[in-house]
């Protein structure tokens, strides 16, 4: 069976020791008699989506291998889990693409290009049939001229009347 292994190296590990850690992971694979299909691909330092063990960045590494025994895969998983220099790891089984999953394009030959299949609603008019709203313009207000003398008179009247106590 083919598998893909991806793991994140902790940023606390110095970059000079990354190669040794990759060789350690390859050693785990060789112990379990795995055939390495592709050498480790180092993506470099990337920001994590969420903090892992209070770390916001990590160094991503990917590699492919094939392994026949299920128990050996479980042993590899345990060894990677217990390695404190690895923040996270993921082992993915790679399946062969079957011929049944391919799409037969001859079924779509009679469909004109650009045709969009959509559920139509007959109750409501289409957006193009809507009429825009007509807004009424507010009536023009006349400018009222106020004299300061009139304002002073009204203020004096209010002040002389005083507060009304019931």
N, C-alpha and C positions, 0 to 999 in steps of 0.2 A: 504494500500500500504506500502511496505517496503522501507525504505530509509537508506542511510548511510551518516552520517555527519562527515566531517573532518574539523578541524580548527587548525590554527597556533597561539599559544600564543606568544605575544611579549616578547623579551628577557629583556625588561625594567621592566617587572612584576617580583617581587621576587619569588623565587621558593616556598617559604612558602605560597604564596597566590594562587598557581596553583590549589590546591584542592578546594579552595573557588570559583575560576572561573569555574571549572568543575561543581561544584554544582549549580552555577548560570545558566549555560547552561542547565543542567538537569531541573532546575526550569522553564526555558523557555518552555521546552518540556512538562512538567507536566501541565503548564498553558494552553497549547493548546491540552491537553488530548491525548498526545502521549504515546504509550506503548513502553518502552525501552526494546529492545531485548537483547542487549549486553551492559555491563557496559563500560564506557570510557576506551579505551586502550591508554595508554600514551607511545609514542615512544621515548620521550626524545628530547634533543637538537640536531638539524640537521642544516646543512648549507643550506641556500636558494639558488636556482638557480640564482636568481637576487635579488638585494636589494629591499625591500619593506619598505617604510617609513624610508629610510636610515638605515635599519637594515639588517644585513647579516646572522643572525641566528634566529631560532625560535623553539618553542617546539610544536611538532605535537601530536594531540589527535584525535582518531577515535572512533565512536560509531554507533550502528545501532538502528533504531526505526521504529515503524509503526504508520502511521497517515492516517486518512480517509479524512479529510477536506482539500481542496486546499487552502482555505483562511487562515487556521491555519499555513500552510506551508509558505505562503507569510509573515505572521506576524513573524514567526520564523526567516525568512531570513532578515527582516527589523531589528529585535532586535539584531541579530548577526552582521549586517552591522554597526550598531550604537555603538557597544561596542568597545571602544578605546583600550582595552587590547587584542583584537583579530586582528591579522594582515590580515588574509584571512580566508574564510570559503568556503566550497563546500558541497552542498547537492545533492546526487546522488540517483536516483530512481533505485531500484534493482528489475529487472524483474525475473520471474520464467523462467527457461530454458525449452523451449518447446521440445516435442519429435521430431518435424520435423527438428530441427537443428542438431540432432545427425546424424553422418555419418554412412551409411550402408557399412560395410567393406566387405560384400559378393560380392560387385561389383568389388572389387580389388583382388579377390581370384585367378583369372586366370593370373594376371600380375606377371611375374617372379620377384623375389627380386633383388634389385640392378639395375633394368632397369630405365634408365633416359630418359625421353621424352624431346627431343630437336629438334628444327627446324634445318634442315640441308640445307646447301648451296652447290649446285652442281657446281657452277661456279668456286669457289676457291678451291684449294687443301687443304686438312686438314693439320694441323700443323705438323703431323708426316711425311707428304710427302714433306715438304720444305727441300731444301738442304742448308747446312750451307755455308756461304760465304767463298770464298778462298781469303785470303789476300796475296798480293805480298810482299815479303821481300825487304826492300830497299837494293840497291846495296852498297857494302862495299866501303867506301871512304878510299883513301890512306892517310896515315899520311904524311903531308908536314912539313918538318923541315925548320924552319925560323931562320935565323941567326940575332942576335941583330945588327951586323954591317950593314946589309942590311937595316934594319928598320931605323937606324940612318941616313944613306945616303938619303933615301927617304924623311925623315922628313926635313933634311937640304935643299933639293931641293925645297920642298914645301914652306919653310920659305923664301928662297932667292927669289923665284919668286914673292912673295908678293901678295897682293890682286889685282885683275884685276878690274880697274875702266873704265867703258865705257863712 
